[in-house]
């Protein structure tokens, strides 16, 4: 039985952040161009579902997954 990867908490210092900003801020990808491509290509999941909107507002507790790495938006 496979175990899921641990979830890493990433404090954002506020209530909300845009998906594209968070992917870069959390260190999932380094460049804005790579972030844009990964989101548009459907490689980034939000709470287990593909979301192709870079400008999506993430809320505290949302979990973003990229290449098996899971990070949670926290205060």
C-alpha distances in whole Angstrom, upper triangle without the diagonal:
4,7,10,13,15,18,22,25,28,31,33,37,37,36,35,35,34,31,33,34,31,29,32,32,29,29,26,29,33,35,36,37,33,32,34,33,29,29,32,29,27,24,24,22,24,22,19,22,25,28,31,33,34,36,34,34,31,31,30,26,25,22,23,20,22,20,17,19,19,22,24,28,29,33
4,7,9,12,15,18,22,25,28,30,33,34,33,32,31,31,28,29,31,28,25,28,29,25,25,23,26,29,32,33,33,29,28,30,29,25,26,29,26,24,21,21,19,21,19,17,20,22,25,28,30,31,33,31,31,28,28,27,24,23,19,20,17,18,16,13,15,16,19,21,25,26,30
4,7,9,12,15,18,21,25,27,30,31,30,29,29,29,26,28,29,25,23,26,26,22,23,21,24,27,30,31,32,28,27,29,29,25,25,28,26,23,21,20,18,19,17,16,19,21,24,27,29,29,31,29,29,26,26,24,21,20,17,18,15,17,15,12,13,13,16,18,22,23,27
4,6,9,12,15,18,21,24,27,28,27,26,25,25,22,24,25,21,20,23,23,19,20,18,21,24,27,28,29,25,24,26,25,22,22,25,23,20,18,17,15,16,14,12,16,18,21,23,25,25,27,25,25,22,22,21,17,17,13,14,12,13,13,9,10,9,13,14,18,20,23
4,7,9,13,15,19,21,25,26,25,24,23,23,21,22,23,19,17,20,20,16,16,15,18,21,24,25,26,23,21,24,24,20,21,24,22,20,17,15,14,15,14,13,17,18,20,23,24,24,26,24,24,21,21,20,17,16,12,12,10,11,11,7,7,7,10,12,16,18,21
4,6,10,13,16,19,22,23,23,22,22,23,20,22,22,18,17,19,18,15,16,15,18,21,24,25,27,24,22,25,25,21,22,25,24,22,19,17,15,16,14,14,18,20,21,24,25,24,26,24,23,20,20,18,15,14,11,12,11,13,13,10,8,7,9,10,14,15,18
4,6,9,13,15,18,19,19,19,18,19,17,19,19,15,14,17,16,12,14,13,17,20,22,23,25,22,20,23,23,20,20,23,23,20,17,15,13,13,12,13,16,18,19,21,22,21,23,20,20,16,16,14,11,11,8,9,9,12,13,10,8,5,5,7,10,11,15
4,6,10,13,16,17,18,17,17,18,16,18,17,13,13,14,13,9,11,11,15,17,20,21,24,21,19,22,23,20,20,23,23,21,18,16,15,14,14,15,18,19,20,22,22,21,22,20,19,16,16,13,11,12,9,10,10,12,14,12,8,6,5,6,9,10,13
4,6,10,12,14,14,14,14,16,15,17,16,12,13,14,12,9,12,13,16,18,21,21,24,22,19,22,24,21,20,24,25,22,20,17,16,14,14,16,19,20,20,22,22,20,21,19,17,14,13,10,9,10,9,10,12,14,17,15,11,9,6,5,6,6,9
4,6,9,11,12,12,11,14,13,14,12,9,10,11,9,6,10,11,14,16,18,18,21,20,17,20,22,20,19,23,24,22,20,16,16,14,15,17,19,20,19,21,20,18,18,17,15,12,12,10,10,11,10,10,13,14,17,16,12,10,6,6,5,6,8
4,6,8,10,11,11,14,14,15,13,10,13,13,10,9,12,14,17,18,20,20,23,22,19,22,24,22,21,25,26,24,22,19,19,16,17,20,22,22,21,23,21,19,19,18,15,12,11,9,10,12,12,13,16,18,20,20,16,14,10,8,6,5,5
4,6,8,8,7,11,12,13,10,8,11,12,8,9,13,14,16,17,18,18,21,21,18,20,23,21,20,23,25,23,22,18,18,16,17,20,21,22,20,21,19,17,16,15,13,10,10,9,11,12,13,13,16,18,21,21,18,15,12,10,7,6,6
4,7,9,9,13,15,16,13,12,15,15,12,13,16,18,20,20,21,21,24,24,21,23,26,25,23,26,28,27,26,22,22,19,20,24,25,25,23,24,22,20,18,18,15,13,12,10,13,15,16,17,20,22,25,25,21,19,15,13,10,8,5
4,6,8,12,14,16,13,12,16,16,13,14,18,19,21,22,22,21,25,25,21,23,26,25,23,26,28,26,26,22,21,18,19,23,23,24,22,23,20,18,16,15,12,11,9,9,12,13,16,17,20,22,26,26,22,20,16,14,10,8,6
4,7,11,13,16,14,12,16,17,15,16,19,20,22,23,24,22,25,25,21,23,26,24,22,25,27,25,25,21,20,17,17,21,21,22,20,21,19,17,15,14,10,9,6,6,10,11,14,16,19,22,25,25,22,19,16,13,9,8,7
4,7,9,12,11,10,13,15,13,14,17,18,19,20,21,19,22,22,18,19,22,21,18,21,23,21,21,18,17,14,15,18,19,19,16,18,15,13,11,10,6,5,5,7,10,10,13,13,17,19,23,23,20,18,14,12,8,9,9
4,7,9,7,6,10,11,10,11,14,15,16,17,17,15,18,18,15,15,19,18,15,18,21,19,19,15,15,13,15,18,18,17,15,15,13,11,9,8,6,5,7,9,12,10,12,12,15,17,21,21,19,16,13,12,9,10,11
4,6,5,6,9,10,10,12,14,14,15,16,15,13,15,16,12,12,15,15,12,14,17,16,16,13,14,12,14,17,16,15,12,12,9,7,5,5,5,6,9,12,14,11,13,11,15,16,19,20,18,16,14,13,11,13,14
4,5,5,6,9,10,10,12,11,12,14,14,11,14,13,9,10,13,11,9,12,14,13,13,9,10,9,12,14,13,12,9,9,7,5,6,5,6,6,10,12,13,10,11,8,11,12,16,17,15,14,12,12,10,14,15
4,5,5,7,9,10,11,10,10,11,10,8,10,10,6,7,10,10,8,10,13,13,12,10,12,11,15,16,15,13,11,10,8,5,6,8,9,10,13,15,16,14,13,11,13,12,15,17,16,15,14,14,13,16,18
4,6,5,6,9,10,11,10,11,10,8,12,12,9,10,13,13,11,14,17,16,15,13,14,13,17,19,18,17,14,14,11,8,8,10,10,10,13,14,16,14,14,12,14,14,17,19,16,16,13,14,12,14,15
4,5,5,6,8,9,10,11,12,11,14,13,10,12,15,13,12,15,17,16,15,11,12,11,14,16,16,15,13,14,12,9,10,10,10,8,11,12,13,11,11,9,11,12,15,16,13,12,10,10,8,11,13
4,6,5,6,5,6,9,10,9,12,10,7,10,12,10,9,13,14,13,11,9,11,11,14,15,15,14,12,13,12,9,11,12,12,11,14,14,15,12,11,8,9,9,12,13,11,11,9,11,10,14,16
4,5,5,6,5,6,7,7,10,9,7,10,12,11,11,15,16,16,14,12,14,14,17,19,19,17,16,15,14,11,13,14,14,13,16,17,17,15,14,11,12,11,14,16,13,13,12,13,13,15,17
4,5,8,8,9,10,10,14,13,11,14,16,15,15,18,19,19,17,14,16,15,18,20,20,19,18,18,17,13,14,15,14,13,15,15,16,15,14,12,14,13,16,17,14,13,11,12,11,13,14
4,6,8,9,12,13,15,14,11,15,17,14,15,18,19,18,16,13,14,14,16,17,18,18,17,18,17,14,16,16,15,13,14,14,14,13,11,10,11,11,13,14,10,10,7,9,9,11,13
4,5,6,10,11,14,12,10,14,15,13,14,18,18,18,15,13,15,16,18,19,20,19,18,19,18,16,17,18,18,16,18,18,18,16,14,12,12,10,12,13,10,11,10,12,13,15,17
4,7,10,11,13,10,9,12,13,10,12,15,15,14,11,10,12,13,16,16,17,16,16,16,16,14,17,17,17,15,18,18,17,15,13,9,9,7,9,10,8,9,9,12,13,16,18
4,6,8,9,7,6,10,11,9,11,14,14,14,12,11,14,15,18,18,19,17,16,16,16,13,16,17,18,17,20,20,20,18,16,12,12,9,10,13,11,13,12,15,16,19,21
4,7,9,7,8,11,12,12,13,16,17,17,15,14,17,19,22,22,22,20,19,18,18,15,17,19,20,19,22,22,23,21,19,16,15,13,14,16,14,16,15,18,18,20,22
4,5,5,6,9,10,11,12,14,15,17,15,15,18,19,23,23,23,20,19,17,17,13,16,18,19,19,22,24,24,22,20,17,17,14,16,19,17,19,18,20,20,22,24
4,5,5,6,9,10,11,12,14,16,15,14,17,18,22,22,21,19,17,14,14,10,13,15,17,17,21,22,23,21,20,16,17,15,17,20,18,19,18,20,19,22,23
4,5,5,6,9,10,11,12,14,14,14,18,19,23,23,21,18,17,14,14,11,14,17,19,20,23,25,26,23,22,18,18,15,17,20,19,21,20,22,22,25,26
4,5,5,6,9,10,10,12,11,11,15,17,21,20,19,16,16,13,14,12,15,17,19,19,23,24,24,21,19,16,15,12,13,17,16,18,18,20,20,24,26
4,6,5,6,9,10,11,10,9,12,14,17,18,17,14,13,11,11,8,12,13,15,15,19,20,21,18,16,13,13,10,13,16,15,15,15,17,17,20,22
4,6,5,6,8,10,10,10,13,15,19,19,17,14,12,9,9,7,10,12,15,16,20,22,22,19,18,15,15,13,15,18,18,18,18,20,19,22,24
4,5,5,6,9,9,10,13,16,19,19,17,13,12,10,11,10,13,15,18,19,22,24,24,21,19,16,15,12,14,17,17,19,19,21,21,25,27
4,6,5,6,5,6,10,13,16,15,14,11,10,9,11,10,13,14,17,17,20,22,22,18,16,12,11,9,10,13,14,15,16,18,19,22,25
4,5,5,6,5,8,10,14,14,12,8,7,5,7,7,10,11,14,14,18,20,19,16,15,11,11,9,12,15,15,15,15,17,17,21,23
4,5,8,9,11,13,17,16,13,10,8,5,7,8,11,12,16,17,20,23,23,19,18,15,14,13,15,18,18,18,19,21,21,24,27
4,6,8,11,14,17,15,13,9,10,7,11,11,15,15,19,19,22,25,24,20,18,15,14,12,13,16,17,18,19,21,22,26,29
4,6,7,10,13,12,9,6,7,6,10,11,14,14,17,17,20,22,21,17,15,12,11,10,11,14,15,15,17,18,19,23,26
4,7,10,13,11,10,7,9,9,12,12,15,15,18,17,20,21,20,16,14,11,8,6,8,10,12,13,14,17,18,22,25
4,7,10,9,8,6,7,8,10,10,13,12,14,13,16,17,16,13,10,7,6,5,8,10,10,10,11,13,14,18,21
4,6,5,5,5,6,9,11,11,14,12,14,12,14,16,14,10,8,6,5,7,10,10,10,9,11,12,13,17,20
4,5,5,6,6,10,10,11,12,10,11,9,11,12,11,7,6,5,7,9,13,12,12,10,10,10,11,14,17
4,6,9,9,13,14,15,16,13,13,10,11,12,9,6,5,6,8,11,14,13,13,10,10,9,11,14,17
4,7,9,13,15,16,18,15,16,13,15,15,13,10,8,8,7,10,12,11,12,10,12,12,14,17,21
4,6,10,12,14,16,13,15,13,15,17,15,11,10,9,9,11,14,13,14,13,14,14,16,19,22
4,7,9,11,14,12,14,13,16,18,17,13,12,10,9,10,13,14,15,14,15,16,17,20,24
4,6,8,10,8,11,11,14,17,16,12,12,10,11,12,15,16,16,15,15,16,16,19,22
4,6,9,9,12,13,16,19,19,15,15,12,13,13,16,18,18,17,17,18,18,22,24
4,5,5,9,11,14,18,18,15,15,13,14,15,18,20,19,18,18,18,17,20,22
4,6,9,10,14,17,18,15,15,12,14,14,17,19,18,17,16,17,15,19,21
4,6,9,12,16,17,14,16,14,16,17,20,22,21,19,18,17,15,18,19
4,6,10,13,14,11,13,12,15,16,20,21,19,17,16,15,13,16,18
4,6,10,12,10,12,12,15,17,21,22,20,17,15,14,11,13,15
4,7,8,6,9,9,13,15,19,19,17,14,12,10,8,10,12
4,6,6,9,11,15,18,21,21,18,15,13,10,7,8,10
4,6,9,11,15,18,21,20,18,14,11,8,5,5,7
4,6,10,13,16,19,18,16,12,10,6,5,6,9
4,7,10,13,17,16,14,10,8,6,5,8,11
4,7,10,13,12,10,7,6,4,6,10,13
4,7,10,10,8,6,5,6,8,12,15
4,7,6,6,4,6,9,11,15,18
4,5,5,7,9,12,14,17,21
4,6,8,11,15,17,20,24
4,6,10,13,16,19,23
4,7,10,13,16,19
4,7,10,13,16
4,7,9,13
4,6,10
4,7
4
